[in-house]
Amino acid sequence: MSLLKPVLNPEVADALAAGRPVVALESTIITHGMPYPANLETALAVEDVVRANGAVPATIAVVRGVARAGLTAAELEDLAQAKGVVKASSRDLAAVMVRRGSAGTTVSATMRLADLAGIPLFATGGVGGVHRGAEATFDISADLTELGRTPTTVVCAGVKSILDIPKTLEFLETQRVPVIAYGSDDFPAFFTRSSGHKADHRLDSAEEIAAAMRLHRDLGCGTGILIANPIPEADALDPAFIDGTITDAVAEAEARGISRKDLTPFLLARINELSGGRSLTANIALVKNNAALAARIAVAYAAS
């Protein structure tokens, strides 16, 4: 069996063979993004949202050395409770697979495996970016460079305001990645609908986005597309409150020497504690919102 192409579950394989819409989903939200059982409940709910909007979900992970696109409910349950699971970006995949390890896939790894599986569209919560202080630490997420070289469209709620958003947008421009805001002129900041920065482009329908995807591929641009979908108004957090909470969490991480792969999981967990659980509620809402939009785009793309 080739380790290069992810193993597809029958539902995903049948959909791809028939040209029906499929949406890839990442798995670090299960393994590192939320505590059990919220992680499992969210994973199942997000898959249900994709199906309710006309597409087939394909949650991607590495399970005992094998890349998988599409997990059963039992496999999701196992992943949600597993210990010692790696958080894998695209650079980690080969090493994890050779030693027959299991991994939750980040945005970069999910993009790479989705492309290998023939799935052009992927929904997540938020993508990584340029970290604050990157001029000293050089801490820049592999998600950004993957977007610059893998032709997968990623639907997200922007980037978290724990990051340096202006530098992130500048880096994406350097990587030739189109940044398209859905129904908004502003680039969203995950928990809030606006980061205070403009997106490169605005499109107002799933059909327009699907057409842009098709043209971008036909032009041979060779990069991904970032679709920034603002969190629903009813679920958004107050910008002043969340910015203050993030500042406190970032300061605590610096004082404790937490960095690299451990930084984002720590910050999200600490922000959830400091917000009394409100950030987790918002996180779940925006992931579902992104999954719904991605499914509608996938339906339009399959019909184009």
Salt bridges, closest charged atoms under 4 A:
GLU11 OE1 - ARG51 NH2 2.90
GLU47 OE1 - ARG51 NH1 3.88
GLU75 OE2 - ARG68 NH2 3.03
ASP92 OD1 - ARG91 NE 3.34
ASP92 OD2 - LYS261 NZ 2.60
GLU146 OE2 - ARG112 NH2 2.74
ASP164 OD2 - LYS167 NZ 3.13
ASP185 OD1 - ARG202 NH1 3.52
ASP186 OD1 - LYS198 NZ 3.02
ASP204 OD1 - ARG202 NE 2.78
GLU233 OE1 - ARG193 NE 3.37
GLU252 OE2 - ARG256 NH1 3.22
GLU252 OE1 - ARG270 NE 2.66
GLU273 OE1 - ARG270 NH1 2.71
